Structure formats: C-alpha cells, structure tokens
Amino acid sequence: MCKKIILILFSIKILIYSSKSQIFSGKIERFENKPLTIYLHVGDTLLPIQQVITNHNGEFIIDLKQLNDVFDYLRQKYGISKYALLRIEFDRELNQFADFLVQTYYEPTLSIKKELNTKDIKKNIHVRMIYSPSKWFNFAIDNIEILLSEENKRLYEFLRQWRKIQVAENWLLEMSRLFPYADEFSKTLINEYYKRYKRMKTIVKEHLKHPNNPVSKIVLAYYRPIVPDYSIPDGDRFKIFREHFWDYFDPNDSLFFYTPVLIDKFEEWVYLHHHHKEGIAGLYLEKEDIIEGINSFIEKIDKNEQNRNAVIEYALKKLDKDIIDKELFLAIYDRWLKPQEGDCRKDDNKWEKYHNKATLYKKVIIGAKAPDFEIIKEKLRMHDIPSDYLLLIFCANWCNHCFAEIPKIRLIVEEFNSKNQKSIVPLFISLDTSHVEWLSFINKHNLQNYINMCDYKGWKGEIVKLYNVYEIPTIFLLDKNKTIITKTTSHEQLNYLLNLKN
C-alpha cells in the first residue's frame, strides 16, 4: 500500500513538472530555403537567439521551449515578464520583420491529457506571410495573417490600425495643409484623418476592459485618448498630447523592457517637446527641450531599475552620435550616472564606457591641463598653488573606501616629502553635505595641516562634475604646471608612480 502511494505521488510529480512548449510555425511565400533570424527585444537592443531556414515550401517551425536557456539567463540578469516580443527578421537591408507575442516560461499544469492538448493548441502561434523584396513594402503589418494565436490576432489588428494612424499624422494632416480649407480634397484628407482615429477608439474600447492583458498593455501604451483639432498649431497639439501621454502608459511595467514600447514611447515623449518660436515658421526642439524631455521621462521610471537603465543607455548612445556638440550627452550623463547620496562606487561595469567618454569630453585625461577652480576658504585658485606635485583627493566621511585609503595616502605623502627635494601638496575635496561630518573626517584622519575644501553638494558639486568623479576616493596627481599625470582610486598605484618619479 505504501509503495502504491509513493508511485501515485511520483506520477503526479512527473505530470506537474511536465509542461508542453509553445510552438511557433508559419509559411512565407516567396521565401523558400532561406534563413530568417529570431531576435528577442531586450531594452533598447535586439538580442539574436536563433536562426531558422525555411523548407522548400517556405515553411518553418520553432519549439519555443528550446529558448528556455535564453529566458533563464535573462530572468537571472534582469528579471523577465511572462510575455515578450520575438522578432523574425527576413531582410535586414530592406528592414523587413514581424513581431510576435510569446510566453517566456510555461507554468506547470495538472490536468488530463485531452485538456492539456487543447490548452497547448490555443497557445501555439501559426502564421502566413508573403516576402516582398521592396523597400517601400511594410512586410510585417501589411500582409501577415495570424492563423493561430488569439493574442497575436488582436495585436496585429491594433498594429495595422496604428500604422494607419502614423500615416495620417505624417502625411494626411500635412497634405491637407497644402490646400485651402474649403478645397474638397483638403476636407477628404481631414475626414480620413479623423476616421482612422475613430476606428482606433473602437479597437481600444475592448482593450480597456482588460487593461492587464499583455496585448492590451501594448495597445493602451500607444493609444492617444484625446485627438486635438487639426487646425490648431502643432506646438499646441503636442502640448495636449503630452498632457494625456501617461493616461494608459506605465513606463515601470517589466513587459515593456521586452518590447519596442519603452523606447518608442521615450522617442515620442521627447519629440512632443517641439514648440513654435514667435515670428518663426516651423517647429523647434532646443537643448533645454531635449534635456527636459529626457529627464522627465526617466523620472517617471521610479520603480523599475532595468527599464530606467535601458532608457538612460539608449539616450546616451543616441546623444553621443553628435560628434560636434557633447553638451547634451554630458547633461544627461551628469544627471543620471553619478552614484546616489551615500554611495562610494559604481560597481556596474556596463557604464564604464560612458564614464570614459565623459572623462574624454570633459578633458580630464592624462596629459591634459587640469581644470581650474576656486578654493574659497583659502582665497586661492587651484592653479595658483605653488607645488612640484599637487594631489587632488576626492573623498567623504560616509565613504568606507576612503577610511581605508586616506590614512595610507597621507603616509605616502609624508614619506615622499621627507625623502625628496621635490614635494607634494595634497588637496582634500570632500563630498560631504554636512559641515559637522566634514570636520569629523578632517579630525579623524589628521588632515588639519593640509588644504581641505567642501561645497556641501555631494555628487552634485561643480568640481565633482568638472573632474568627472564617479567613485571615491578618486585621486588626481598633477605636475607643477597643473597637467594631469595620473588618475587612480588606490594608494598602491599612486605609490608605484611616485617611486618611478623619485
């Protein structure tokens, strides 16, 4: 009897942990025996995960359970939603692709075999498409037919209409303005513009009933609930769109990290900051508008670090492409890639390339003239300090690393000055925000005989930005001409370099 119970329990366990995969299959006309690449939307990038070759009939089949290793990796690195958008790409040069909503893991199911089969069929995806080697053909939306997958049927119902909305915004509305208002053709264009929005409202009506459904989340994120009168200036229209931008869109939702939604909405939000200048035709997007647009979007992502980081990285990559003007890049970098108050280090290496670029753009590299600044308490400018070597040490009372390094740096300075004809003058620049804490740091480390300064602004201090300090302690060694010899975060490297100089 005991063995029988154990056998039954073992059988139930096997059944609970055996879940069938989601099958993604389809047929692509005019695409026989050709490779197509499968990507997963991850933040602002497309992650290639598999390549499939169609057969002689243009058919393909993918068992999505084969991608479990990819999903597990992403789950450990980022955390992953239950759904994501896969992209199948046919021709990169012609930008022909199609996106599909898929499950990223499969919940264990305890049921009889017949019920399991029924459920598996419903979650499978089967499509039919036509390949067209034309730059003007929007492959994914124009001809895709979803034969199996209710979720993707509803998704593509929306995508087709959303494309029509984009055409209406970019072409119909602008064309209508080329004709007199009384012209019949102008009225036809305007009527078509409103007709498309009216059709979108009908589609969205159903999605509003189930706002937590993954397809509905995507649809509602793009939806514009208020459509201003076409006759008002675009700057005023954009203002109305901005006022309702967040009505149905939550940038903290993890689903959007695995779809194009997060970046699309970010682009749209910044674009909506275009405005009119008095007495000048056309719309303008100035530096202040871009900075305000980027910062206000990122500020909304206050509950999801991965979403926030994806937008920050995308913005920095895009702004860095401007080879002439780096002010925008540095404005966003200084706002978002500095440690939070009380943090000593940025341990995430993913930002290292942006730290290095900011250092380059701010010209605080080895061999460059160190930026000058005023030492208010001493009534002196840094460049006027007479010294063979000047040591700039950025530190703080709340920094554990500083407590370990500062005593050793002080000993290195004292030993160097006692053994050499040349001398080092250390300047301790504190990131403390409290006068009491700053004085406590000076006293604890016996720094009373050295130059100390503090602006009480922490990571927001002007000198911190000037020298692109993003971790402490950070040490700059300058020669007598105030040229940067080295930058380091450890006493060992400083000691090694000074021994070479000796």
Order of alpha helices (4+ residues) and beta strands (2+ residues): alpha-beta-beta-beta-beta-alpha-beta-beta-alpha-beta-alpha-beta-alpha-alpha-alpha-alpha-alpha-alpha-beta-beta-alpha-alpha-alpha-alpha-beta-beta-beta-alpha-beta-alpha-beta-alpha-beta-beta-alpha
